């Protein structure tokens, strides 16, 4: 049964830890090279009517989902990170963005998984490999999604996915294919996200009350 998105709204932008939203909602971050389709993917998962166009800041979104028809809505927060691989800005600006992103990925305690987005049409860039290594070394759970499958003939999509998995050192079926244009892949990606946050919900439910 697909996850039902009950509500989704823009929360805030942030450039410093003091500006990060508070609260215990589990967080899912989206990261990838510039122009890889990060915003389109997030909108394909949970549509938000209007957001500021600040690509140089972290953008947070509050989402409520119902994993099953009988379940109560659960809060999840999304965070769009600025795209990496930005060649048209100064080194000082690149370094500032990198520091902001690294601080978030290292320090954010409610961050439960990072969706690393790659373009299925091309071999992963060195920056993609570096991002995957950085996230794994930091102990972050990574979900790899390959966008723009609609740009390839259907007969080539499977081989392209296998090539991406091989280049990233992943097993068969680990990369989630996604197309915002065709509206495919959202259910599969939500299933991965729901599994991460559902595991946390079960752990919280099993903890004894304080003072017990």
C-alpha positions in Angstrom: 0.0 0.0 0.0 1.6 3.3 -1.0 2.3 5.9 1.7 -0.3 8.7 1.7 1.0 12.2 2.0 -1.6 14.0 4.3 0.0 17.5 4.2 3.2 19.2 3.1 4.3 22.7 3.6 7.5 24.8 3.4 8.9 25.4 6.9 12.0 27.7 6.6 15.4 28.3 5.1 18.5 28.1 7.2 22.2 28.8 6.8 23.3 28.3 10.4 22.6 25.6 13.1 20.7 28.2 15.2 18.1 28.4 12.4 17.5 24.7 12.0 13.9 23.7 12.9 13.4 22.2 16.3 11.4 19.2 17.2 11.7 15.4 17.2 10.3 14.7 13.7 12.7 12.3 11.8 14.4 14.1 9.0 15.3 13.0 5.4 17.8 15.1 3.5 18.2 15.3 -0.3 21.6 15.9 -1.8 23.0 15.8 -5.3 24.8 17.7 -8.0 23.4 20.9 -9.3 20.7 20.4 -11.9 20.2 16.7 -11.0 16.5 17.2 -10.4 16.5 17.4 -6.6 13.6 19.9 -6.3 11.6 17.9 -8.8 12.1 14.7 -6.8 11.0 16.4 -3.6 7.9 17.8 -5.2 7.2 14.4 -6.7 7.2 13.0 -3.2 5.3 15.8 -1.4 4.1 18.7 -3.4 4.5 22.1 -1.8 2.8 25.1 -3.5 5.4 27.8 -3.1 9.0 27.9 -1.7 11.6 30.6 -1.7 14.2 30.2 -4.5 17.2 30.2 -2.2 19.5 27.5 -3.6 22.3 28.6 -1.3 20.6 27.7 1.9 19.1 24.6 3.5 15.4 24.4 2.8 13.2 22.6 5.3 9.7 21.2 4.6 7.2 19.7 7.1 5.4 16.6 5.8 2.7 14.4 7.4 2.3 10.9 6.1 0.0 8.0 6.7 1.9 4.7 6.2 -1.3 2.7 6.0 -4.9 3.7 5.8 -5.5 2.7 9.4 -2.4 4.5 10.8 -2.4 8.0 12.3 -0.5 10.6 10.4 3.2 10.8 11.3 5.4 13.9 10.9 8.5 13.7 8.7 10.7 16.7 7.8 12.5 17.0 4.4 15.7 19.1 4.0 16.9 20.1 0.5 20.6 20.8 0.5 22.3 23.1 -2.0 23.5 21.2 -5.1 27.2 20.4 -5.2 29.4 20.6 -8.3 28.7 24.3 -8.7 31.4 25.6 -11.1 30.2 29.1 -11.7 30.7 30.5 -8.2 33.9 31.6 -6.4 36.0 29.2 -4.4 35.1 31.2 -1.3 31.4 30.7 -2.0 31.9 27.0 -2.7 33.8 26.6 0.6 31.1 28.4 2.5 28.4 26.1 1.1 30.5 23.0 1.7 31.0 24.0 5.4 27.2 24.7 5.8 26.3 21.3 4.3 29.0 19.4 6.2 27.9 20.9 9.5 24.4 19.8 8.9 25.3 16.3 7.8 27.6 15.8 10.8 25.6 17.5 13.5 21.9 17.1 12.8 20.7 14.7 15.4 17.2 14.0 13.9 18.6 13.2 10.5 17.7 9.6 9.7 18.7 9.1 6.1 20.1 11.0 3.1 18.7 10.5 -0.4 21.7 10.8 -2.7 20.5 11.7 -6.2 22.3 10.9 -9.3 21.5 11.3 -13.0 20.8 7.8 -14.5 22.0 9.0 -18.0 25.6 9.5 -16.9 28.3 7.7 -14.8 28.4 9.0 -11.3 30.8 12.0 -11.1 33.7 12.1 -8.7 31.7 14.4 -6.5 29.0 11.8 -6.2 31.5 9.2 -5.1 32.9 11.7 -2.6 29.5 12.4 -1.2 28.7 8.7 -0.8 32.0 8.1 1.0 31.5 11.2 3.2 28.0 10.1 4.2 29.0 6.5 4.9 32.1 7.5 6.9 29.8 9.8 9.0 27.5 6.8 9.8 24.6 8.2 7.8 22.1 5.8 6.1 22.1 6.5 2.4 19.3 5.9 -0.1 20.5 6.3 -3.7 18.0 7.4 -6.3 18.6 7.8 -10.0 16.6 10.5 -11.7 15.6 11.3 -15.3 14.8 7.7 -16.3 12.3 9.3 -18.7 15.2 10.7 -20.7 16.3 7.2 -21.7 14.6 4.6 -23.9 12.8 2.1 -21.7 15.0 -0.7 -23.1 18.1 1.1 -21.7 16.9 2.0 -18.2 17.7 -1.4 -16.6 21.3 -1.4 -18.0 21.8 2.2 -17.0 20.7 1.4 -13.4 23.0 -1.6 -13.2 25.9 0.6 -14.4 25.2 3.2 -11.7 25.1 0.5 -9.0 28.4 -1.0 -10.2 30.1 2.4 -10.3 28.9 3.2 -6.8 29.7 -0.2 -5.4 26.1 -1.0 -4.7 24.2 -4.3 -5.0 21.6 -5.0 -7.7 18.3 -3.3 -6.9 19.8 -0.8 -4.4 19.3 2.2 -6.6 15.7 3.5 -6.8 14.8 4.7 -10.4 12.8 7.9 -10.4 11.1 10.2 -13.0 9.4 13.3 -11.9 8.1 13.8 -15.4 6.4 10.4 -15.6 5.5 10.2 -11.9 7.3 6.9 -11.4 9.5 5.8 -8.5 7.8 7.9 -5.8 6.1 4.8 -4.2 9.4 2.9 -4.1 11.3 5.8 -2.6 8.6 6.5 -0.1 8.8 2.8 0.9 12.5 3.2 1.7 11.9 6.4 3.6 8.9 4.9 5.5 11.1 1.9 6.5 13.7 4.1 8.1 11.2 6.2 10.0 9.0 3.3 10.9 11.9 1.5 12.5 12.5 4.5 14.7 8.8 4.7 15.6 8.9 1.1 16.8 12.0 1.7 18.9 10.4 4.7 20.5 7.2 2.7 21.3 9.3 0.0 23.0 11.1 2.4 25.3 9.8 2.3 28.9 8.3 5.5 30.3 10.8 7.8 32.1 11.3 6.8 35.7 10.0 3.3 35.1 
